[in-house]
Amino acid sequence: MIDLRALQNARLESSPFSWCSIDGLMSSEALRDLSSTFPTSGFREMARDTGSNKTYRFAKRPLLPLGADRPHGEEELSDAWRELIQELRSPEYRRAIEAVSGRRLDPALMEININRSGPGSFVSAHLDHPQKDVVHLLYFNEVWSPDWGGCLRILREANVDAVAAEIPPLLGRSVLMVRSDQAWHGVLPVTAAAPAPRLSLEVEFWREQPALFKPGLRVEAAPDAHEPGG
């Protein structure tokens, strides 16, 4: 499903930090299957307004909890999503991410989450946790206009308007970021004009388990979607 050669051949940008946008990792058929069967249940609304310089609001569902041996809620997923998770957990995928990022990720802990971000969802300008080495983001919206917000911004500094690059969450697009003290990024608020939630997957590689307690974090059950996104 994943074209590992395309991933391995990706080249990092050096400014304003080490990152790259990668297209063409999967066939059009595989992408359509994943988009049309993007999970609609099991999400939690995550909101943080205080306790950190990183604030956010979005709905998250774990696919592979941090350091877990098996996927979460696998029986609820389509065949396409089971196959994708299997490939993301493979040694070959890990080695490809190592080749692109230049980071040694064995024995880094892996975490995989998917997000459904409706109107008002956002992530402020922030640096990732110091124990997080690499993040790989994949997007699943067949149509997305920058007018709807929800774009990932690669930033030159701790200001969401200090834009080096802006990436809409379009189907087939992915972004890899290597954590550093210069790796500022954020996601613009999704506007009420967006006709569907912003759909994304996040693969994270951690050097060690972070603290579970996050001051100011609120977690609530998110209502199930009635229609598959895409």
Secondary structure, DSSP 8 states (H G I E B T S, - for coil): ---HHHHHT---B-SSSSEEEEE-SS-HHHHHHHHHT---SS-EEEEE-SSSS--EEEEEEEEE-TT-SS-SSGGGS-HHHHHHHHHHTSHHHHHHHHHHH----TT-EEEEEEEEE-TT-EEEEE---TTEEEEEEEE-BS---GGG---EEEESSS-TTSEEEEE--BTTEEEEEE--TT--EEE----TT-SS-EEEEEEEEESS---S--TTEEEEE----SS---
